[in-house]
Amino acid sequence: MHWLWCEEHQQNERDDIACLGAMDGFEFNKKEQGMSKNIVQYTEAWPATAKGLETERRANEAALVEVRSLVVNDEHSSAFVAETLRDAKESWRILEDKRKEIVKPLNDEVKMVNSAFKPALFALEQVEHLLKKRIADYIQEREAATRAVLAAAAAAKTSEEATAALAEVSAPVTVPAGMSMRMAWKACIVNEDRVPREFCSPDPRKIDAWLRSMTAEGNDPSGMISGVEFRQEPVMSVRR
């Protein structure tokens, strides 16, 4: 039996590259060339693979229709279903091994390309972030200075003082051509304990970790966490 939990009102559930050549082409080492050849190999063989998968799909969907009508009501039917389950699990393993055999070189190729591009892309992302910040900071500083001057003019006791203050107002700040700026609200949590309950969510990972720890020691978790219901459900496994 396997312990599960559900909320009372809701239930939810990163090779170094030998060389990165000129931007119009990569220089691949032998390992990378081999990976590319593997991809070509599987690409050329894909039509036959796809045809076999279509046959497999039809057979498996037909089996699914039959399984939906199976009923276990005695030892004989239970043994028959168990044997069918073992066959289905073995068929799944064979298909999954084939899928991994095809996908691995593709994933390795993607990982290699991503690793090659990541440092250069990351540097440019930081360049973009810093340049945007420089412009935004400058505009905000100018706008703050203008507001301070206007406040000083409003607080002036004489028209002469107000006029002198307003003389300090600089020309309106403009955003550089080709750019735009808007003010966006952002939430920053400064005190977690004061955040209302409706903006907080239980952490399923923490609850699952606690549940595994408790049940590993043979404890019954029922009623130990308010608002959480624990129940046991059967977990079947198939031995090869």
RASULWO-V193781 format. One record per pair of residues at least 4 apart in sequence whose C-alpha atoms are under 7 Angstrom apart, sorted by sequence separation. I is the first residue (numbers start at 1). GAP is how many residues later the second one is. D is the distance in whole Angstrom. If there is no record, write none. Layout:
BEGIN
I | GAP | D
I | GAP | D
END
This chain:
BEGIN
7 | 4 | 5
21 | 4 | 6
22 | 4 | 7
28 | 4 | 6
29 | 4 | 6
30 | 4 | 6
31 | 4 | 6
32 | 4 | 6
33 | 4 | 6
34 | 4 | 6
35 | 4 | 6
36 | 4 | 6
37 | 4 | 6
38 | 4 | 6
39 | 4 | 6
40 | 4 | 6
41 | 4 | 6
42 | 4 | 6
45 | 4 | 6
46 | 4 | 6
47 | 4 | 6
48 | 4 | 6
49 | 4 | 6
50 | 4 | 6
51 | 4 | 7
52 | 4 | 6
53 | 4 | 6
54 | 4 | 6
55 | 4 | 6
56 | 4 | 6
57 | 4 | 6
58 | 4 | 6
59 | 4 | 6
60 | 4 | 6
61 | 4 | 6
62 | 4 | 7
63 | 4 | 6
64 | 4 | 6
66 | 4 | 7
73 | 4 | 6
74 | 4 | 6
75 | 4 | 6
76 | 4 | 6
77 | 4 | 6
78 | 4 | 6
79 | 4 | 6
80 | 4 | 6
81 | 4 | 6
82 | 4 | 6
83 | 4 | 6
84 | 4 | 6
85 | 4 | 6
86 | 4 | 6
87 | 4 | 6
88 | 4 | 6
89 | 4 | 6
90 | 4 | 6
91 | 4 | 6
92 | 4 | 6
93 | 4 | 6
94 | 4 | 6
95 | 4 | 6
96 | 4 | 6
97 | 4 | 6
98 | 4 | 6
99 | 4 | 6
100 | 4 | 6
103 | 4 | 6
104 | 4 | 6
105 | 4 | 6
106 | 4 | 6
107 | 4 | 6
108 | 4 | 6
109 | 4 | 6
110 | 4 | 6
111 | 4 | 6
112 | 4 | 6
113 | 4 | 6
114 | 4 | 6
117 | 4 | 6
118 | 4 | 6
119 | 4 | 6
120 | 4 | 6
121 | 4 | 6
122 | 4 | 6
123 | 4 | 6
124 | 4 | 6
125 | 4 | 6
126 | 4 | 6
127 | 4 | 6
128 | 4 | 6
129 | 4 | 6
130 | 4 | 6
131 | 4 | 6
132 | 4 | 6
133 | 4 | 6
134 | 4 | 6
135 | 4 | 6
136 | 4 | 6
137 | 4 | 6
138 | 4 | 6
139 | 4 | 6
140 | 4 | 6
141 | 4 | 6
142 | 4 | 6
143 | 4 | 6
144 | 4 | 6
145 | 4 | 6
146 | 4 | 6
147 | 4 | 6
148 | 4 | 6
149 | 4 | 6
150 | 4 | 6
151 | 4 | 6
152 | 4 | 6
157 | 4 | 7
158 | 4 | 6
159 | 4 | 6
160 | 4 | 6
161 | 4 | 6
162 | 4 | 6
163 | 4 | 6
175 | 4 | 6
195 | 4 | 7
203 | 4 | 6
204 | 4 | 6
205 | 4 | 6
206 | 4 | 6
207 | 4 | 6
208 | 4 | 6
209 | 4 | 6
210 | 4 | 6
211 | 4 | 6
212 | 4 | 6
213 | 4 | 7
214 | 4 | 7
215 | 4 | 5
6 | 5 | 5
21 | 5 | 5
28 | 5 | 6
72 | 5 | 5
156 | 5 | 6
175 | 5 | 6
214 | 5 | 5
215 | 5 | 7
20 | 6 | 6
21 | 6 | 6
72 | 6 | 5
156 | 6 | 5
223 | 6 | 7
20 | 7 | 6
214 | 7 | 7
222 | 7 | 7
19 | 8 | 6
154 | 8 | 7
222 | 8 | 6
153 | 9 | 4
221 | 9 | 7
18 | 11 | 6
153 | 12 | 5
152 | 13 | 6
153 | 13 | 6
149 | 16 | 6
150 | 16 | 7
149 | 17 | 6
149 | 19 | 7
149 | 20 | 6
146 | 23 | 6
142 | 31 | 7
139 | 34 | 6
42 | 60 | 7
39 | 66 | 6
38 | 67 | 7
39 | 67 | 6
35 | 70 | 6
35 | 74 | 7
17 | 99 | 6
86 | 152 | 6
8 | 219 | 5
7 | 220 | 6
8 | 220 | 6
7 | 221 | 5
8 | 221 | 6
6 | 222 | 6
7 | 222 | 6
5 | 223 | 7
6 | 223 | 6
5 | 224 | 6
6 | 224 | 7
5 | 225 | 4
4 | 226 | 6
5 | 226 | 6
3 | 227 | 7
4 | 227 | 5
3 | 228 | 6
4 | 228 | 6
3 | 229 | 4
4 | 229 | 7
2 | 230 | 5
3 | 230 | 6
1 | 231 | 6
2 | 231 | 5
1 | 232 | 6
2 | 232 | 6
1 | 233 | 5
2 | 233 | 6
1 | 234 | 6
END
